[in-house]
């Protein structure tokens, strides 16, 4: 009997130990599974980081190649932007060399430009002097035949500009000698033409070819100028100019580009009329007019409706008009009649226009309605206090002393 109990006791211990072992195995399995998941996530993240670094490195390589293409275009030596970490000192040295080389090449490039600029300046002055002083050369003969003569000469730091005029002194051509490019350019009513390097023959051919065209265009422009001047001096136009205190100003009268009249008030341009190339149509307020008759109709209409008030003045006028309209309403008239009041004459007071509401029995002012000139605000003045009527209901008649 005793042996049987002992055997049962041993089985109990075996069951307990087996259960503990099983629990430990389950716990270890769970921990290992969790660690495995973490490792997998970390590995996946690392692979993503590696891929991103690979993409960034690829983009950097592309950018470096683009930089080297630009350096090649500027005649600068190409630069190796990628070296091993172990060559850090070499990389630093290359960067310093790159900065130095860039500075040297930049200086040499500017030095060469300055040399070319000075050479072009000297060449232009010499060429022009010979052209002007040799009265027997073909160029001066062509000028005489074309009815042209040397005009004003202007020297600047960047160019020489010489005018060629007709017998009445009107500029027909302008010769520009550009020091930067070393080219000669001709300006006229036809526009600006680059004729390339300094060359007597090329200049003569251009003047011969375009002389009559330029003169014809100048005549067309002059005819339009005369028509415009006549229009501006008509009685109808002068009436509007005087009424609105306007003056006419010829801003520029450039015979080689066009013609412009500005209409001003107190030195401020309010309207402009242009004779526009190449067909010399009239331009008013962005609209083109082919003849003076159509321009006259448009100009009179624009002048008639020209509103020269400032925004502040417009706001004030609108509020004043609104107040006067309210006072004309039958409801307003009936109300003040029952109150034995009447509206006094308009008067000015400091920064306001004022309408007094007067007691009919004793002639005393009971209160006043006013509009501020600086803001356009509608005010009630009563007992030496001022109330903003537009916010009267909102602020419940909040008053301020003035």
SVG drawing of the C-alpha trace seen along z (x, -y; Angstrom):
<svg xmlns="http://www.w3.org/2000/svg" viewBox="-47 -131 92 133">
<polyline fill="none" stroke="black" stroke-width="0.4" points="0.0,0.0 2.8,-2.4 4.6,-1.7 1.5,-2.5 1.3,-6.0 4.9,-6.6 4.5,-5.8 1.5,-8.2 3.7,-11.0 6.4,-10.5 3.9,-10.8 2.6,-14.1 6.1,-15.6 6.7,-14.4 3.5,-16.0 4.4,-19.3 7.9,-19.3 6.5,-18.5 4.0,-21.3 6.7,-23.8 8.9,-22.6 5.9,-23.0 5.2,-26.5 8.9,-27.5 8.9,-26.1 5.7,-28.1 7.2,-31.3 10.5,-30.8 8.6,-30.1 6.6,-33.3 9.7,-35.4 11.6,-33.9 8.6,-34.5 8.4,-38.2 12.2,-38.7 11.9,-37.1 9.2,-39.6 11.3,-42.5 14.3,-41.2 12.3,-40.9 10.9,-44.4 14.4,-45.8 15.8,-44.0 13.0,-45.2 13.6,-48.8 17.3,-48.5 16.7,-47.3 14.5,-50.3 17.2,-52.6 19.8,-51.0 17.5,-51.5 16.9,-55.1 20.6,-55.7 21.2,-54.1 18.7,-56.4 20.2,-59.5 23.7,-58.4 22.4,-57.9 20.9,-61.4 24.2,-62.9 26.1,-61.2 23.7,-62.6 24.1,-66.1 27.9,-65.8 27.8,-64.9 25.6,-67.9 28.1,-70.1 31.0,-68.8 29.1,-69.5 28.6,-73.1 32.3,-73.3 33.2,-72.0 31.0,-74.7 32.9,-77.3 36.2,-75.8 36.9,-74.8 38.6,-71.5 36.3,-68.7 36.2,-67.7 36.0,-64.3 33.4,-64.7 33.7,-61.1 36.7,-59.7 37.1,-57.1 36.9,-58.0 40.5,-57.1 41.4,-59.9 39.8,-62.6 42.8,-64.8 42.9,-64.5 39.2,-65.5 39.9,-68.6 42.8,-69.5 40.7,-69.0 38.0,-71.3 40.6,-74.0 42.1,-73.6 38.6,-73.8 37.9,-77.1 41.3,-78.4 40.9,-77.4 37.4,-78.9 38.7,-82.2 41.6,-82.2 39.5,-81.3 36.8,-83.9 39.5,-86.6 41.0,-85.6 37.6,-85.6 36.8,-89.1 40.3,-90.3 39.7,-89.2 36.3,-90.9 37.9,-94.2 40.6,-93.9 38.0,-93.3 35.9,-96.2 38.8,-98.6 39.9,-97.4 36.4,-97.9 36.2,-101.4 39.5,-102.4 38.5,-100.9 35.1,-102.6 36.6,-106.0 39.2,-105.7 36.7,-104.4 34.2,-107.1 36.9,-109.9 38.1,-108.7 34.5,-108.5 33.7,-112.1 36.9,-113.8 37.3,-112.4 35.0,-114.7 36.0,-113.0 35.0,-109.5 32.0,-107.7 30.1,-107.9 30.0,-111.6 29.0,-111.8 26.1,-109.5 25.0,-111.7 24.9,-114.8 23.0,-113.0 20.4,-111.7 20.0,-115.1 21.5,-114.0 24.1,-115.6 26.0,-114.7 24.0,-115.5 24.6,-115.3 27.2,-112.9 26.8,-111.3 29.6,-109.5 28.9,-107.2 30.9,-104.5 29.3,-101.8 28.8,-103.3 28.9,-106.1 25.6,-107.4 25.7,-109.7 22.6,-111.2 22.0,-111.8 19.4,-114.6 17.7,-116.0 18.0,-119.6 15.4,-120.7 17.3,-119.1 14.9,-116.1 16.7,-112.9 16.3,-110.2 19.0,-107.8 21.0,-107.1 24.4,-105.2 25.3,-103.3 28.8,-101.9 28.6,-99.3 31.8,-98.7 30.6,-95.4 29.9,-93.6 32.0,-95.7 29.0,-96.0 27.4,-99.0 23.6,-99.4 21.3,-101.8 18.2,-103.2 15.4,-104.8 11.6,-105.0 11.9,-101.4 13.4,-100.2 16.9,-99.1 19.1,-97.0 22.4,-95.3 24.7,-95.6 27.6,-93.6 31.2,-94.7 32.3,-98.2 32.1,-98.5 31.7,-101.5 30.1,-99.6 27.5,-97.8 26.5,-101.1 26.3,-102.9 24.2,-100.1 21.7,-100.2 21.3,-104.0 20.8,-103.8 18.2,-101.1 16.2,-102.6 16.6,-106.4 13.4,-106.9 11.4,-104.5 12.4,-106.4 11.5,-109.7 8.1,-108.5 7.4,-107.1 8.5,-110.3 6.1,-112.2 3.3,-109.9 4.1,-110.4 4.3,-114.2 0.9,-114.2 -0.6,-112.3 1.1,-114.7 -0.5,-117.7 -3.9,-116.0 -3.5,-115.2 -2.4,-118.7 -5.4,-120.2 -7.8,-117.9 -6.3,-118.8 -6.9,-122.5 -10.6,-122.1 -13.2,-123.9 -14.8,-120.7 -11.5,-119.2 -10.4,-122.4 -13.7,-122.7 -13.2,-119.4 -9.5,-120.1 -10.4,-123.4 -13.3,-122.0 -11.3,-119.2 -8.1,-121.2 -6.1,-119.2 -3.0,-120.1 -1.4,-118.6 2.3,-117.5 4.4,-116.2 6.3,-113.6 8.5,-112.7 8.6,-113.8 11.1,-111.2 11.1,-111.3 12.7,-107.9 10.2,-106.1 6.8,-107.8 4.9,-110.5 3.1,-110.7 0.9,-113.2 0.1,-113.0 -2.8,-114.7 -2.0,-115.5 -3.6,-116.8 -1.3,-118.2 1.7,-116.4 -0.1,-113.1 -0.7,-111.4 -4.4,-110.6 -4.6,-109.9 -2.2,-109.2 -2.5,-109.4 0.1,-107.7 0.9,-107.6 2.1,-104.0 4.5,-102.5 4.6,-101.0 1.3,-102.2 1.0,-105.3 -2.4,-104.5 -3.7,-106.5 -3.8,-104.6 -6.1,-105.9 -6.8,-103.9 -5.5,-100.7 -7.7,-101.0 -6.4,-101.7 -8.0,-104.3 -7.1,-104.4 -8.2,-108.0 -8.6,-111.3 -12.4,-111.3 -12.8,-108.1 -10.2,-109.2 -12.1,-112.5 -15.3,-110.7 -13.5,-108.4 -11.5,-111.2 -14.5,-113.4 -16.3,-110.4 -13.4,-109.5 -12.9,-113.1 -16.5,-113.5 -16.6,-110.4 -13.1,-110.8 -13.3,-110.4 -10.3,-112.0 -11.5,-111.7 -9.4,-109.8 -10.8,-106.7 -11.3,-108.7 -13.2,-111.4 -15.4,-108.7 -16.3,-107.2 -17.1,-110.6 -19.2,-111.6 -21.1,-108.3 -22.0,-108.6 -23.0,-112.3 -25.3,-111.3 -26.8,-108.5 -27.5,-110.8 -29.2,-113.4 -31.2,-110.7 -32.4,-109.4 -33.4,-112.9 -35.6,-113.2 -37.5,-110.0 -41.1,-110.5 -40.8,-108.5 -37.9,-110.7 -39.9,-113.9 -43.0,-112.6 -41.0,-111.7 -39.2,-115.0 -42.5,-116.8 -44.1,-115.0 -41.1,-116.0 -41.5,-119.7 -38.0,-119.7 -36.6,-120.9 -33.3,-120.3 -31.0,-123.2 -28.7,-124.2 -25.5,-122.3 -22.5,-123.7 -18.9,-122.7 -17.3,-122.0 -13.6,-121.0 -13.4,-117.6 -17.1,-117.2 -20.1,-118.4 -23.1,-118.9 -26.9,-119.1 -28.5,-120.5 -32.0,-119.3 -33.6,-122.5 -36.7,-122.9 -39.3,-124.9 -40.6,-126.6 -37.4,-128.2 -34.9,-127.7 -32.5,-125.8 -30.4,-123.0 -31.5,-119.7 -28.9,-117.4 -26.9,-117.2 -26.2,-114.6 -22.6,-114.7 -20.3,-112.9 -16.5,-112.8 -14.5,-113.8 -11.5,-111.7 -13.4,-108.4 -16.9,-108.8 -18.4,-107.8 -21.9,-109.0 -22.1,-110.7 -24.8,-112.0 -23.8,-115.1 -25.8,-115.7 -25.0,-117.6 -21.4,-117.9 -21.1,-114.2 -20.5,-112.2 -22.2,-108.9 -21.3,-106.6 -24.7,-106.0 -23.5,-103.1 -22.8,-101.1 -25.5,-102.6 -27.6,-99.4 -24.5,-97.3 -22.9,-99.4 -26.2,-100.6 -25.4,-104.2 -21.9,-104.3 -20.7,-107.9 -17.4,-109.6 -16.5,-113.2 -14.8,-115.3"/>
</svg>
